[in-house]
Amino acid sequence: MPARKTRRALTPICFLVAALLSGCGGFSLWPFGSSGSTERSRKPADATEYQCEGGKVFYVRNLDAGAVWLIAPDRQIRLEKPAGETGTVYAAGKLRLEITPQNATLLDPPAQFLGCKRPDAKP
């Protein structure tokens, strides 16, 4: 019977502690962080963002040996500078990326990302 008496004595104490903790605004029993949604940046580290017509976005990360890593909404792919090509043109198969100081164009037939600009670029 002593265990039963101990349980009866602890029950009001547990309710008292729960009531006191619920009054504290900074305490939560939710184990997965805060309940408010916090938007994290979707920009990959060390990548340049390009915002295009129609709300399309892609990212480009410079690699060694004149190649770039294209991070598009549906895939990621390494693009190489074609032999004999001047300027900043990169390609892989039918996919072609051209970057100029003012804008960028990504052609991936049938998709086209036109009028792409860096958000941090000066007009």
LOZA-588660 format. One record per residue (C-alpha): residue in one letter; x, y, z. Coordinates in steps of 0.02 Angstrom, whole numbers, m for minus. Layout:
REM LOZA-588660
  residu       X       Y       Z
       A       X       Y       Z
...
REM end
This chain:
REM LOZA-588660
  residu       X       Y       Z
       M       0       0       0
       P     142     126      22
       A     160     140    m170
       R     m23     187    m186
       K      m5     326     m55
       T     148     392    m144
       R      52     398    m309
       R     m91     493    m227
       A      31     619    m156
       L     120     645    m322
       T     m37     668    m427
       P     m80     844    m362
       I     103     894    m373
       C     111     840    m557
       F     m45     941    m598
       L      27    1092    m506
       V     192    1081    m602
       A     100    1062    m769
       A     m10    1213    m730
       L     140    1319    m682
       L     238    1270    m838
       S      92    1306    m954
       G      88    1483    m884
       C     268    1512    m940
       G     267    1588   m1114
       G     443    1532   m1158
       F     419    1347   m1126
       S     359    1220   m1251
       L     351    1031   m1248
       W     353    1026   m1439
       P     517     935   m1483
       F     535     999   m1664
       G     582    1181   m1639
       S     467    1331   m1639
       S     292    1313   m1705
       G     307    1470   m1813
       S     371    1438   m1989
       T     539    1514   m2028
       E     584    1530   m2211
       R     763    1478   m2245
       S     858    1539   m2396
       R     846    1419   m2541
       K    1005    1486   m2619
       P    1143    1355   m2619
       A    1308    1406   m2540
       D    1436    1486   m2657
       A    1310    1500   m2800
       T    1249    1647   m2902
       E    1060    1666   m2916
       Y     977    1711   m3081
       Q     796    1768   m3084
       C     711    1751   m3253
       E     550    1801   m3340
       G     398    1709   m3278
       G     466    1691   m3101
       K     592    1556   m3150
       V     751    1542   m3047
       F     913    1445   m3064
       Y    1084    1450   m2982
       V    1261    1436   m3051
       R    1416    1387   m2953
       N    1588    1411   m3032
       L    1699    1256   m3036
       D    1879    1233   m3084
       A    1940    1207   m3263
       G    1812    1325   m3340
       A    1658    1226   m3291
       V    1502    1274   m3193
       W    1376    1179   m3089
       L    1198    1221   m3140
       I    1067    1204   m3004
       A     898    1210   m3089
       P     726    1177   m3013
       D     720     999   m3080
       R     903     945   m3080
       Q    1087     984   m3053
       I    1215     961   m3190
       R    1395    1004   m3231
       L    1414    1112   m3386
       E    1579    1123   m3481
       K    1644    1261   m3592
       P    1633    1193   m3771
       A    1796    1182   m3868
       G    1826    1334   m3976
       E    1687    1433   m3891
       T    1730    1609   m3834
       G    1649    1704   m3692
       T    1550    1623   m3554
       V    1452    1487   m3642
       Y    1431    1319   m3557
       A    1346    1163   m3623
       A    1303     981   m3590
       G    1209     890   m3726
       K    1064    1000   m3785
       L    1073    1109   m3629
       R    1159    1277   m3658
       L    1196    1418   m3535
       E    1260    1587   m3591
       I    1310    1715   m3460
       T    1349    1897   m3501
       P    1381    2039   m3378
       Q    1201    2101   m3403
       N    1102    1938   m3406
       A    1099    1751   m3432
       T    1003    1633   m3546
       L     973    1449   m3513
       L     910    1342   m3656
       D     855    1165   m3616
       P     736    1119   m3758
       P     592    1139   m3747
       A     616    1245   m3588
       Q     691    1419   m3601
       F     747    1533   m3461
       L     755    1705   m3541
       G     792    1878   m3473
       C     883    1808   m3321
       K     968    1934   m3208
       R    1064    1929   m3046
       P     961    2010   m2908
       D    1117    2095   m2840
       A    1171    2163   m3011
       K    1172    2351   m3035
       P    1053    2414   m3172
REM end
